[in-house]
Amino acid sequence: MKTYRFRCEVSSKPRLDEFLAEQLSVALKTTVSKSRSRALIVAGAVYLNGARVRIASKPIFENAEIKVAIDEDKLFGTLADPRDEWIFDSSWILFEDEGLIAINKPFGLPTQPTIDEARANLYKLIYAFLKERDGPNAYLGLHHRLDRDTSGVVLMTKKKELNLGVAELFTSHKIQKTYVAVCEPNPLAVQKLTEGSRDGKFKIKNFLGKLPKSGRDKRQKYGSVRSGGDVAETFFEIVSETKNGVKFLCQPKTGRTHQIRVHLFGAGLPIVGDDLYGRKAGRLMLHAWKLVFIHPIYGTEILIEAPVPKEF
């Protein structure tokens, strides 16, 4: 373990993680990425003017002193999460006009800020892009979210005056959302769900609520409850069924947390790659494929599609 001390000699108020990565790269004579410096900060190994700091994005001022204690073997032997190294790509934009913007969110990127302020998220990336492109007065409103490991369409507003109209689309269920999901094979479960259906279509409707946390995994799970939950309704259609899995089109009529994942898991068909309700096997095979809605200003129908990833 070795302690390094650095003093900020500029007045441009750089971010702590950026400054630390730059200084460590010089001191260690090798490249230290921002993700590695963020890992040190979050772990509590960094002190700013004598006080421990865990906020990687914290601005530092001229003459500030930064102290960090590191084990070089551990620093370079354990890779930080590469998903924190996101860079916005304009090809993610699926639709844009003067008031709306729709983005194809990649798998693994959180939609909105998390407890770890340094972690990349879709909102922060798009907002930074708009401010750089359109100027410092750019605005971005977020009205719905996808789970971190779900890919696909996310709709946002670029003008505050559209917030009410777009919020109404979601709260009154006037926006049609279609997802693609690939589930683990279970012929008996499929047969039970589609009993009496000639076209492979069926509906699941129940009440979903938080389940008590148990075991070593303390992540919050949701499930069917007899009381205290919220009504959840999803329409499903089987696209294909093979020995390797079942592909569904899913149209949620309500917007409960983990709704599609919980409905399919409860039916005996956990989504492939769902390590919370099923088992980890690569990426979560859930993709927000399509949004259809009436434009809140022009009254025209808007259809936005995010290409289904090839792994589906």
Long-range contacts (C-beta under 8 A, 24 or more apart in sequence): 1-69, 1-70, 1-71, 2-69, 2-70, 2-71, 2-72, 3-67, 3-68, 3-69, 4-67, 4-68, 4-69, 4-70, 5-65, 5-66, 5-67, 6-65, 6-66, 6-67, 6-68, 7-63, 7-64, 7-65, 7-66, 8-60, 8-61, 8-62, 8-63, 8-64, 8-65, 8-66, 9-62, 9-63, 10-62, 11-61, 11-62, 13-59, 13-60, 13-61, 14-59, 14-60, 15-56, 15-57, 15-58, 15-59, 15-60, 16-41, 16-46, 16-48, 16-53, 16-55, 16-56, 16-57, 16-58, 16-59, 16-60, 16-66, 17-41, 17-56, 17-57, 17-118, 19-60, 19-66, 20-46, 20-66, 20-68, 23-66, 24-68, 24-70, 28-72, 30-76, 32-75, 33-80, 33-85, 34-84, 34-85, 35-80, 35-81, 35-82, 35-84, 35-85, 36-75, 36-80, 38-80, 38-84, 38-118, 38-119, 39-78, 39-80, 40-68, 40-70, 40-75, 41-118, 42-116, 42-118, 45-69, 45-70, 55-117, 55-118, 56-116, 56-117, 56-118, 57-117, 57-118, 83-108, 83-109, 83-120, 84-118, 84-119, 84-120, 85-120, 86-120, 86-125, 87-125, 88-125, 88-126, 88-128, 88-129, 90-129, 94-153, 94-304, 94-305, 94-306, 95-302, 95-304, 96-158, 98-158, 98-159, 99-157, 99-158, 99-159, 99-161, 99-162, 99-296, 99-297, 100-155, 100-156, 100-157, 100-158, 100-162, 100-166, 100-295, 100-302, 101-126, 101-130, 101-140, 101-155, 101-156, 101-157, 101-158, 102-153, 102-154, 102-155, 102-156, 102-291, 102-304, 103-153, 103-154, 103-156, 104-151, 104-152, 104-153, 104-306, 104-307, 105-146, 105-150, 105-151, 105-152, 105-153, 105-154, 105-288, 106-151, 107-149, 107-150, 107-151, 107-283, 107-284, 107-309, 108-148, 108-149, 108-283, 109-148, 110-148, 111-142, 111-145, 111-146, 111-147, 111-148, 111-154, 112-142, 112-145, 122-154, 123-156, 126-156, 130-158, 141-166, 143-167, 143-170, 144-170, 144-255, 146-288, 147-258, 147-261, 147-284, 147-286, 149-273, 149-283, 149-284, 149-286, 150-179, 150-284, 150-286, 150-287, 150-288, 151-286, 151-287, 151-288, 151-306, 151-309, 152-179, 152-287, 152-288, 152-289, 152-306, 153-288, 153-289, 153-290, 153-291, 153-304, 153-305, 153-306, 154-288, 155-291, 155-304, 162-296, 162-297, 165-296, 165-297, 166-296, 168-296, 169-293, 169-294, 169-296, 170-255, 173-253, 173-254, 174-293, 174-294, 175-291, 175-292, 175-293, 176-251, 176-290, 176-291, 176-292, 176-293, 177-251, 177-252, 177-288, 177-290, 177-291, 178-249, 178-250, 178-251, 178-288, 178-289, 178-290, 178-291, 178-292, 179-249, 179-250, 179-251, 179-252, 179-260, 179-286, 179-287, 179-288, 179-289, 180-239, 180-247, 180-248, 180-249, 180-250, 180-286, 180-287, 180-289, 180-308, 180-312, 181-247, 181-248, 181-250, 181-260, 181-264, 181-271, 181-285, 181-286, 181-287, 182-245, 182-246, 182-247, 182-248, 182-271, 182-272, 182-285, 182-312, 183-245, 183-246, 183-247, 183-248, 183-264, 183-269, 183-270, 183-271, 183-272, 183-285, 184-245, 184-246, 184-269, 184-270, 184-271, 184-272, 184-278, 185-241, 185-242, 185-243, 185-244, 185-245, 185-246, 186-246, 186-268, 186-269, 187-241, 188-268, 189-267, 189-268, 189-269, 190-238, 190-241, 190-246, 190-269, 192-267, 192-268, 193-236, 193-267, 193-269, 194-238, 199-237, 200-237, 200-238, 201-235, 201-236, 201-237, 201-238, 202-235, 202-236, 203-233, 203-234, 203-235, 203-236, 204-233, 204-234, 204-236, 204-263, 204-266, 204-267, 205-231, 205-232, 205-233, 205-234, 206-231, 206-232, 206-263, 206-266, 207-231, 207-232, 208-232, 208-256, 208-257, 208-258, 208-259, 208-262, 217-276, 219-276, 221-258, 221-276, 221-277, 222-256, 222-257, 222-258, 222-262, 223-262, 223-266, 224-262, 224-266, 230-254, 230-256, 232-256, 232-259, 232-262, 232-263, 234-259, 234-260, 234-263, 236-263, 236-264, 245-272, 245-285, 247-312, 249-289, 260-286, 261-286, 282-311, 283-311, 285-311, 285-312, 287-312
